[in-house]
């Protein structure tokens, strides 16, 4: 399993890189001032950073419990990313609607667009992160058996 420091490095680097990519694109795409979209993106990133830490810790514990390892196959990475983004979408939609002064339907569209971006981004980032910072495999101590 990853250490707390590694999980924090992961969450912060994930969000900082995404902020640099998504803020100008969202401002242009939705025709909103960079400042407004920046606020949406920064608050969303702050919520997502906390969610990232909690979600990944829980996901890894569940994965280890059910499979005996925290290694993720490609299909498991897809499940991981979809569940992460779905949960975040539900939490952020009311905030986005209120801040941008748009109906919930439009906020859903804005957040769904973010989710699509982050879905692909999360898959690529997490795969690259695992290659750059591999998870140390900890083997269980062998049980002493008496014959």
KADAHU-V166269 format. One record per pair of residues at least 6 apart in sequence whose ideal C-beta (glycine too) atoms are under 6 Angstrom apart, sorted by the first residue. I is the first residue (numbers start at 0). J is the second residue. If there is no record, write none. Layout:
BEGIN
I:J
I:J
END
This chain:
BEGIN
0:59
0:69
6:52
9:128
10:48
10:51
10:52
13:124
14:44
14:48
17:120
18:40
18:44
21:40
22:36
22:37
22:40
25:36
26:33
26:36
39:95
39:98
43:91
47:87
50:87
54:83
59:69
62:69
63:69
69:134
76:122
80:118
80:121
80:122
84:114
84:117
84:118
88:110
88:114
91:110
92:106
92:107
92:110
95:106
95:109
95:110
96:103
96:106
END
